[in-house]
Each structure stands twice: as structure tokens, then as C-alpha cells.
Amino acid sequence: MLVGVSKGRAFGVAALMVGPLLAHTPPQFGDVPVDSAEIRLGAEIRELAERLAIPGMAYGVVRDGELLFDGAAGFSGTPEHPFSIHTPLDIASISKSIAAVAIMQAIERGELALSDPVVRYLPDFGGPAEITVRHLLSHTSEGIPVRSSPFAMAFFRNFVASSPRGALDSPDWTMPRIAELEAELDAREALGSYRFGHELVGNGLLELEGDAIRAGDLLELALRRYPDLVPSFSWLELANWVERESLGPFAVQLADKLVRTRPTNPWVLMAAGDTYMRTGAPSSVLARPVFL
């Protein structure tokens, strides 16, 4: 899935590439007909764009080099000019795809290999010695997939995690009572194996500017409902932002774990430092100063 996002007058683009997913052939995508998936995903994207106050955005779903469908939401400048798939955008992170092509051409010429360590070419890289060119090109050098973007999770739920019964509808994340939301989650999760834990946290992050109390409630609901899920960096970010005392022990434990497993990631170190200062808990992990 590729997503282009307009940020007011300054245009930017964000790209999410979801690799080989399922081996089914059109008109199905996974267990969901493409027409149905297009309607579901389009509706969720428009709702998310409105919640995030994104002026305009375009998206497309591609499989095996074939564009299955595309669409857009919002406006280009004024309501009289709807944002479309033809609205110009700065290239931004799409340059990563161009760089990947150039690197693969160098590999074909025998100038480097996917299994080569990055430090062979970038001595000042600073990351673990086992990180390879393949890790960087596949965005897996951290070893942990991104599971906090509501857009990414909507795509994952509608396509990758679909079942013979079809994809699960998104809950009404804006319903005011947490108990009602939990009841809706119970009903949806009873239909298949998909679980909404990471989506709870992603929607908690969306609530931060408007309702920090609700954001904390969503995180606590995720921790209570899904104790076996592996929390990601976004869970720590949310715990830090809501500054809820009851979440302190969880935040410290997750900060320690992330610092141990990702000791050179500056975002992890900054978030962990915020956790330690906010809670007053000393870190047993940082044995030496880290300069960013």
C-alpha cells in the first residue's frame, strides 16, 4: 500500500510497502473480494484523514506490479479542488525506492551483496555489526515491525488478517464509554483470530491532543485485554505522553527492554530517558553515556 499525504501548503509523502502477503489471485485479495476491500479501506482512510485533520491524501494498493485500486480524500487547496491521485506531491521518502533500485543494480554488477555488513561501506554507521544491506533495504534493521499507524493497521486488518468470513469492520473508536468499546471488541474478535491490541494503542496516540485521559484509558485497556502481546515503541510513547502514575511500572519495564534490544536507536533512548526522568526510576540498562 502506498500513501501520499498533503500537509497544508507543504506537500510531503509517506510510503508504506507491504510485501508478499497472500497468494490468492484476483478478484480476491486474501479472503476479501477486491471491490469489498476497496470500499472498506477507502471508508476507513477517509475517517482517519478527518480525525487527523489531514488536508488531502491519496492511496493505492498494488500486488505483483498490478494496481488493484486507488483513491483519495480531502482537498487540494480549497474545497472546490478535491485531492486526487493526480495531485502533485513532493517525492520525499519515495527516494528510498529509487535508492533501492540503484543498490540492486550495484549488486547485479557484483559491487556489493545483500548479506554484506553495513559497516563495511559505512565505518561510522554506529549500529550493530550484524546489520546488513538487506536489513536496511527491507526496513528490518531494528527487528521490530511498525504496528502503531492506524493506516497500516487498517490495511493489515482488511487484507492480511482477513478470514473466510471476510475482514473485520473497524470498531467505533470514538464511542465515549470504554465499556461499550470493549464489548464491541469482544463481538468482533469472536468472529476470528484477529486482535485489536495494537490498534487500541494507535488510536490512543490519535487521542493525545484532544483527550489525554481517554488516551490513557485506551492504553490501559490494551494492557488488560492483551497481556501476551509484545508492546512496541509506540506503547512507550503513549505511556509517556499520558503521564499516568499507574502506567509507570509498565513504562519503566518496557523502556529497559527497548534499551537492551535497541541500544543505538536515538528515538528509543530519548523516550526511555523521558520515562526514567518522569518516574524517577534509575536505569539499570544504561551503563555508559550515550551522545545523540
C-alpha positions, 0 to 999 in steps of 0.5 A: 500500500502506498500513501501520499499525504498533503500537509497544508501548503507543504506537500510531503509523502509517506510510503508504506510497502507491504510485501508478499502477503497472500497468494490468492489471485484476483478478484480476491485479495486474501479472503476479501473480494477486491471491490469489498476491500476497496470500499472498506479501506477507502471508508476507513482512510477517509475517517482517519484523514478527518480525525487527523485533520489531514488536508488531502491524501491519496492511496493505492494498493498494488500486488505483483506490479498490478494496481488493484485500486486507488483513491483519495480524500480531502482537498487540494487547496480549497474545497472546490479542488478535491485531492486526487491521485493526480495531485502533485506531491513532493517525492520525499521518502519515495527516494528510498525506492529509487535508492533501492533500485540503484543498490540492486543494480550495484549488486547485479554488477557484483559491487556489493551483496545483500548479506554484506555488513553495513559497516563495511561501506559505512565505518561510522554507521554506529549500529550493530555489526550484524546489520546488513544491506538487506536489513536496511533495504527491507526496513528490518534493521531494528527487528521490530515491525511498525504496528502503531499507524492506524493506516497500516493497521487498517490495511493489515486488518482488511487484507492480511488478517482477513478470514473466510468470513471476510475482514473485520469492520473497524470498531467505533473508536470514538464511542465515549464509554470504554465499556461499550468499546470493549464489548464491541471488541469482544463481538468482533474478535469472536468472529476470528483470530484477529486482535485489536491490541495494537490498534487500541494503542494507535488510536490512543496516540490519535487521542493525545491532543484532544483527550489525554485521559481517554488516551490513557484509558485506551492504553490501559485497556490494551494492557488488560485485554492483551497481556501476551502481546509484545508492546512496541515503541509506540506503547512507550510513547503513549505511556509517556505522553499520558503521564499516568502514575499507574502506567509507570511500572509498565513504562519503566519495564518496557523502556529497559527492554527497548534499551537492551534490544535497541541500544543505538536507536536515538528515538528509543533512548530519548523516550526511555530517558523521558520515562526514567526522568518522569518516574524517577526510576534509575536505569539499570540498562544504561551503563555508559553515556550515550551522545545523540 
